[in-house]
């Protein structure tokens, strides 16, 4: 669902802040979601004027979320040959010696969510943002059942978002969901607000605490709120 829509500016450019909340729970409670990918693609609205530029992702959060680690002891066993014999005529002469070694080490498993950005083919802006969630493979408790994300989109007119969700379960990989598909995208219109607006409309002045308030998370997660800022343009071959 769309939790918040607020219009303002980012470094002097017209921008829209969008907060989305995804409920990631199987209809069959016996099935856990092992992995999930959430992708949002932004494009101009059909009502956009000819002079309007394409929407561009300026900032997104969270960048990374890590769960508490589960430590697993691993054992590595291997054999080493002490010498190599070269055949002398039709037979090999003499025994070859070998010795075995064993070592142990600790391996950590964590739940994690990582966000990143991309561009559509032939696009001139970063117009895609996505998050990958993976369960703690040792604990096998699945991923959290809720994901809150925030995105600041540069746009001086109406635009729309296409959302794709892909999840994996123990019984089937690649189950698709389209909350707002290409045929029915979610629209955003200048001046049309939703939810609680942040304390400032100059979005470049939002603090880490502001982001934490907009994007709640479970207290046992370790969250990295590195916000991405870029105006680089892409060239596709």
C-alpha positions in Angstrom: 0.0 0.0 0.0 1.0 3.6 -0.4 1.6 5.0 3.1 2.7 8.5 2.3 2.9 10.9 -0.7 4.4 14.3 -0.2 5.4 16.9 -2.7 8.3 19.3 -2.3 11.8 19.8 -3.7 15.2 18.2 -3.5 18.2 20.5 -4.0 15.9 23.1 -5.7 14.3 20.5 -8.0 10.6 19.6 -7.9 10.3 16.2 -6.2 7.9 13.7 -4.7 8.4 11.6 -1.6 6.7 8.2 -1.7 6.6 5.7 1.2 5.4 2.2 0.3 4.5 -0.7 2.7 4.6 -4.3 1.4 2.9 -7.1 3.4 4.9 -10.3 2.6 2.8 -13.2 3.9 1.7 -16.3 2.2 -2.0 -17.1 2.1 -1.0 -20.6 3.3 0.6 -19.9 6.6 2.6 -23.1 6.4 4.6 -21.6 3.6 7.3 -19.2 4.5 8.8 -16.7 2.1 12.5 -17.5 1.8 13.4 -14.7 -0.6 11.6 -11.7 -2.1 12.4 -9.1 -4.7 10.4 -5.8 -4.8 11.0 -3.6 -7.9 9.4 -0.2 -8.6 9.7 1.3 -12.1 8.7 5.0 -12.6 7.6 6.6 -15.8 5.7 9.6 -17.0 2.0 9.6 -16.7 -0.1 9.5 -19.9 -1.4 13.0 -19.1 2.2 14.5 -18.9 2.9 17.5 -21.0 5.5 17.3 -23.8 7.9 19.6 -21.8 7.9 17.3 -18.8 11.0 15.3 -18.1 11.1 11.7 -17.2 10.9 10.9 -13.5 14.2 10.0 -11.8 15.0 8.3 -8.5 17.1 10.6 -6.3 17.1 9.0 -2.9 15.9 5.7 -1.5 15.9 4.0 1.9 16.7 1.7 3.5 19.9 0.8 1.7 20.6 -2.3 3.8 18.9 -4.2 6.6 20.7 -7.0 8.5 19.2 -9.4 11.0 21.1 -10.7 14.0 23.6 -13.4 13.0 23.3 -17.1 13.5 26.8 -18.7 13.9 27.5 -22.1 12.6 30.7 -24.2 13.2 32.0 -25.7 10.0 34.7 -28.4 9.6 37.0 -28.8 6.7 38.9 -32.0 6.1 41.4 -32.7 3.4 44.3 -35.0 2.5 47.7 -34.0 1.2 49.9 -36.4 -0.8 53.5 -36.2 0.4 55.1 -37.5 -2.9 54.2 -38.3 -6.4 55.6 -41.4 -8.2 56.5 -41.5 -11.8 55.9 -44.8 -13.6 59.1 -46.8 -14.1 58.4 -49.1 -17.0 55.1 -50.9 -16.9 54.5 -50.6 -13.1 54.8 -48.0 -10.4 57.4 -48.7 -7.7 57.1 -47.9 -4.0 54.3 -46.5 -1.9 53.3 -42.9 -1.7 52.7 -41.3 1.6 49.8 -38.9 2.5 48.6 -37.1 5.6 45.2 -35.7 6.6 44.4 -32.4 8.1 41.3 -30.9 9.7 40.3 -27.4 10.5 37.3 -25.7 11.9 35.9 -22.2 11.3 32.8 -20.1 12.1 30.3 -19.1 9.5 27.6 -16.5 10.0 24.1 -16.6 8.5 21.9 -13.5 8.5 18.6 -12.2 7.2 19.3 -9.3 4.9 17.5 -6.8 2.7 19.6 -4.8 0.2 18.3 -1.9 -2.0 19.7 -0.7 -5.2 18.8 1.3 -8.4 18.9 0.7 -12.1 17.6 2.2 -15.4 15.2 0.9 -18.0 16.6 0.1 -21.4 17.3 3.2 -23.3 16.4 5.3 -20.2 18.3 8.5 -19.5 17.7 8.5 -15.7 17.8 6.1 -12.8 14.1 5.2 -13.0 14.1 1.8 -11.2 14.7 1.0 -7.5 14.5 -2.4 -6.0 15.1 -4.4 -2.8 16.2 -8.0 -2.4 15.3 -9.8 0.8 16.9 -13.1 1.8 16.2 -15.3 4.8 18.7 -16.5 7.3 19.5 -19.9 5.6 20.5 -21.5 8.9 17.5 -20.4 11.0 15.0 -20.9 8.1 12.5 -18.5 9.6 11.7 -16.8 6.3 11.9 -13.1 5.8 10.0 -10.4 7.8 6.4 -10.1 6.8 6.5 -6.4 6.3 8.9 -4.2 4.2 8.7 -0.3 4.4 10.6 1.7 1.8 10.9 5.4 1.0 11.7 6.9 -2.4 12.3 10.5 -3.5 11.5 10.9 -7.2 12.4 14.0 -9.2 9.4 15.1 -11.3 7.8 18.4 -12.3 4.6 16.8 -13.3 2.4 13.7 -12.9 4.1 10.3 -13.0 3.3 6.7 -12.2 4.8 3.6 -10.7 4.8 0.0 -11.8 5.5 -2.5 -9.0 6.6 -6.1 -9.3 7.0 -8.5 -6.4 8.7 -11.9 -6.7 8.9 -14.4 -3.9 10.3 -17.9 -3.3 8.8 -20.5 -1.0 10.1 -24.0 -0.1 7.7 -25.5 -2.6 7.9 -23.1 -5.5 10.3 -20.5 -6.8 9.5 -17.3 -8.7 5.9 -16.6 -7.6 4.9 -13.2 -9.0 2.7 -10.5 -7.7 1.8 -7.2 -9.4 0.2 -4.8 -6.9 0.5 -2.0 -9.5 1.2 -3.5 -12.9 2.0 -1.9 -16.2 -1.7 -2.2 -17.1 -2.8 -0.6 -13.9 0.1 1.5 -12.4 -0.3 3.7 -9.3 -0.4 7.4 -10.3 1.1 10.4 -8.5 -0.2 13.9 -9.2 1.4 17.2 -8.1 -0.3 18.6 -5.0 -2.2 15.3 -4.2 -1.0 14.2 -0.8 -1.5 11.1 1.3 -0.6 10.2 4.9 1.5 12.2 7.3 3.8 14.6 5.6 7.4 14.9 6.8 8.4 17.9 8.9 10.1 19.6 5.9 9.3 19.8 2.2 13.0 20.4 1.4 13.6 16.7 1.2 17.4 17.1 1.1 17.1 18.3 4.7 15.6 15.1 6.0 17.7 13.6 8.8 18.4 9.9 9.6 15.8 10.2 12.4 13.2 11.5 9.9 13.8 8.4 7.7 13.6 6.1 10.7 10.2 7.7 11.6 8.9 7.2 8.0 10.3 3.7 7.6 9.7 1.7 10.8 11.6 -1.5 11.3 11.9 -4.3 13.9 14.3 -3.4 16.7 16.4 -6.5 16.2 17.4 -5.4 12.7 20.6 -3.5 12.1 19.7 -0.9 9.5 22.0 1.1 7.2 20.2 4.2 6.1 22.7 5.2 3.4 20.7 7.3 1.0 21.6 7.2 -2.7 22.1 10.6 -4.4 23.0 10.8 -8.1 22.2 12.7 -11.2 24.3 10.6 -13.5 22.8 9.9 -16.9 23.1 6.5 -18.6 24.1 5.6 -22.1 23.0 2.1 -23.3 24.7 0.4 -26.2 
